[in-house]
């Protein structure tokens, strides 16, 4: 199973997300917030593709009112904890995020908010941030995360847009 994870698109780079989906042909897309409209746009272009999304700190108003702050997604035998991250203090560290994933018996926690891509581990919890597909804060190009899941094995890979061109 292949999943593509975007975050912090902020109504920019929609065309890049669509090109990535066309090239990657994922089984599902996960969008970790900022901005929910972008996840809706993906759904409208790919009505048969599973798209899961959560609300970020810049998601408010009537368009975001029915979108959850956290979501648990089952990908095969793996449970993923999705959140934007702002409610877990991820700018300081990911301890609270890892604890929330543990409480929900998830093997992986996915978050955005910091606009910085990373893959880490906290005990038995795999933690990953795809970075920002549109506005990276560090001197790095926009990025997303590719997850390949086989049974209980999770292979995360950060993909930078400059690698694709």
C-alpha positions as CSV (number, residue, x, y, z in Angstrom):
1,X,0.0,0.0,0.0
2,X,1.3,3.4,-0.9
3,X,0.2,6.6,0.8
4,X,1.2,10.2,-0.1
5,X,1.2,12.7,2.8
6,X,1.0,16.5,2.3
7,X,0.9,19.3,4.8
8,X,0.8,23.0,4.9
9,X,-0.2,23.6,1.3
10,X,-1.8,27.0,2.2
11,X,-3.7,27.2,-1.1
12,X,-0.4,27.1,-3.0
13,X,1.2,24.4,-5.2
14,X,-2.1,22.7,-5.9
15,X,-0.9,21.8,-9.3
16,X,2.2,20.2,-7.8
17,X,0.1,18.0,-5.6
18,X,-2.0,16.9,-8.5
19,X,1.1,16.1,-10.6
20,X,2.6,14.1,-7.6
21,X,-0.7,12.1,-7.3
22,X,-0.6,11.4,-11.0
23,X,3.0,10.2,-10.9
24,X,2.8,8.3,-7.6
25,X,-0.6,6.7,-8.1
26,X,-1.1,6.2,-4.4
27,X,-3.8,4.1,-2.7
28,X,-4.7,7.1,-0.5
29,X,-3.6,10.7,0.2
30,X,-3.3,12.2,3.7
31,X,-3.4,16.0,4.2
32,X,-2.3,17.2,7.6
33,X,-3.9,20.6,7.6
34,X,-3.5,24.2,6.5
35,X,-5.7,24.4,4.3
36,X,-8.7,22.0,4.2
37,X,-9.8,23.4,0.8
38,X,-6.7,21.8,-0.7
39,X,-7.9,18.4,0.4
40,X,-11.3,19.1,-1.0
41,X,-9.7,20.1,-4.3
42,X,-7.9,16.7,-4.5
43,X,-11.2,15.0,-3.8
44,X,-12.9,16.8,-6.6
45,X,-10.2,15.9,-9.1
46,X,-9.8,12.3,-7.9
47,X,-13.3,11.3,-6.7
48,X,-12.3,7.6,-6.4
49,X,-9.1,8.3,-4.4
50,X,-9.3,8.0,-0.6
51,X,-8.4,11.4,0.9
52,X,-8.0,11.8,4.6
53,X,-7.4,15.2,6.2
54,X,-7.3,17.0,9.5
55,X,-7.7,20.6,10.5
56,X,-4.7,22.9,11.0
57,X,-4.3,26.1,12.9
58,X,-5.1,28.1,9.8
59,X,-8.3,26.1,9.1
60,X,-11.4,27.8,10.5
61,X,-14.8,28.9,9.4
62,X,-17.6,26.9,7.8
63,X,-15.3,25.0,5.5
64,X,-13.3,23.5,8.4
65,X,-16.0,23.1,11.0
66,X,-16.7,19.4,10.2
67,X,-13.0,18.5,9.9
68,X,-11.4,16.8,12.9
69,X,-8.2,17.9,14.7
70,X,-7.1,14.3,14.9
71,X,-7.8,11.2,12.8
72,X,-6.9,7.6,13.0
73,X,-6.4,5.8,9.7
74,X,-5.9,2.1,9.3
75,X,-3.5,1.2,6.5
76,X,-3.5,-2.5,6.3
77,X,-2.4,-3.7,9.7
78,X,-0.9,-0.3,10.7
79,X,-2.7,2.4,12.6
80,X,-1.7,6.0,11.8
81,X,-2.4,8.9,14.0
82,X,-2.9,12.1,11.9
83,X,-2.9,15.6,13.3
84,X,-1.6,19.0,12.3
85,X,0.5,19.2,15.4
86,X,-0.2,22.7,16.8
87,X,-2.3,21.2,19.7
88,X,0.7,19.0,20.7
89,X,3.5,21.6,21.0
90,X,5.4,20.1,18.1
91,X,7.6,23.2,17.7
92,X,9.2,22.3,21.0
93,X,9.3,18.5,20.7
94,X,7.1,15.5,19.7
95,X,6.7,13.8,23.1
96,X,3.0,14.7,23.6
97,X,2.3,13.7,20.0
98,X,4.0,10.3,20.5
99,X,2.0,9.8,23.8
100,X,-1.3,10.5,22.0
101,X,-0.4,8.0,19.3
102,X,0.4,5.4,22.0
103,X,-2.9,6.1,23.7
104,X,-4.7,5.2,20.5
105,X,-2.6,2.1,19.8
106,X,-1.1,3.7,16.7
107,X,2.3,2.6,15.3
108,X,2.9,6.0,13.6
109,X,2.2,9.6,14.2
110,X,2.0,12.1,11.3
111,X,2.0,15.8,11.8
112,X,2.7,19.1,10.0
113,X,2.7,22.7,11.4
114,X,6.5,23.2,11.6
115,X,7.0,23.2,7.8
116,X,10.1,21.1,8.4
117,X,10.4,17.6,7.1
118,X,11.6,14.9,9.5
119,X,11.4,11.3,10.3
120,X,12.1,10.2,13.9
121,X,11.2,7.6,16.5
122,X,10.0,7.9,20.0
123,X,10.2,4.5,21.6
124,X,8.1,2.3,19.4
125,X,6.3,5.1,17.6
126,X,7.5,6.2,14.2
127,X,7.0,10.0,13.8
128,X,7.1,11.8,10.5
129,X,6.4,15.3,9.2
130,X,6.2,15.7,5.4
131,X,7.4,19.3,5.6
132,X,5.5,21.9,3.6
133,X,4.4,21.3,0.0
134,X,4.4,25.0,-0.5
135,X,6.2,27.1,2.1
136,X,9.1,25.4,3.8
137,X,10.6,27.5,6.6
138,X,14.1,26.1,6.3
139,X,16.4,26.4,3.3
140,X,14.9,23.3,1.7
141,X,12.6,22.9,-1.3
142,X,8.9,22.0,-0.8
143,X,8.4,18.4,0.2
144,X,6.0,15.5,0.9
145,X,6.1,12.1,2.4
146,X,5.8,8.8,0.7
147,X,4.7,5.9,2.9
148,X,4.9,2.3,1.7
149,X,3.3,-0.1,4.0
150,X,3.5,-3.9,3.8
151,X,1.7,-5.8,6.6
152,X,3.2,-4.1,9.7
153,X,6.3,-2.7,8.0
154,X,6.3,1.0,7.4
155,X,8.8,2.6,5.0
156,X,8.7,6.4,5.1
157,X,10.6,8.6,2.6
158,X,10.7,12.4,2.4
159,X,10.6,13.5,-1.2
160,X,11.8,17.0,-2.1
161,X,10.3,18.6,-5.2
162,X,13.8,19.4,-6.6
163,X,14.5,15.7,-6.6
164,X,11.6,15.2,-9.0
165,X,12.7,17.7,-11.6
